[in-house]
Amino acid sequence: MSVGNIVIAGGSKGIGLELVKLLEPRAERIDVWSRTAGELPASAKVRHALCDFADPNATLPELPEEIQGAVYCPGTINLRSFRSLQVADFRQDLEVNLIGAIRFLQACQPRLKGRDGAPASVVLFSTVAVGQGMPMHASVAASKGAIEGLMRSLAAEWAPKIRVNAIAPALTDTPLASRLLSTPEKREAMAARYPLKRIGTAEELAHAAMFLVSSECNWVTGQVLGVDGGMSSCRV
């Protein structure tokens, strides 16, 4: 089943790139906005435009006349003690995680159109650290917590024509998390924290995002889907 036209912010690396690969056979067109083209597949369906969501003055690229799905993937992992964080650190995380998402959605909203009676879909990314207090996560949890509030508000405001959901991952093996997984010892220690005893993969998160974008998920909106190896809900 076709998913129509999809716009993915931050789709050239990590979870976003895996999502592009999964959607490419089902999409009519995929627009990727990111700082580099990365390893995007060579496909007539996939179009890349330069965009840096850390730059508040960046001009957003042109959109197709009509889009059926919008996914915002850019994010930060700024894990430091509250004492060592400066106000500028919180501002930077908010710029990428929240303000970037707001600018992206404001651009996309007029073009978001469902097809065949189905609503269009928006997918955002939160973090497990919003629902479960974790040390060293003050800045990222604050900005991603704002994403969850934004998601729920827009899910109500844009219903029934646009569905809005979020995914809350735990640590996932992506370029963004590479410094936290840079040695076998670090990987083993991180994996031991999860009930499923391993770290998530970018492809697993991409499958969750594809589900939320697709028509198979047409009766789901305003939800935070935890994809976190059981961290948010299990104690073992």
Order of alpha helices (4+ residues) and beta strands (2+ residues): beta-alpha-beta-beta-beta-alpha-alpha-beta-alpha-alpha-beta-beta-alpha-beta-alpha-beta
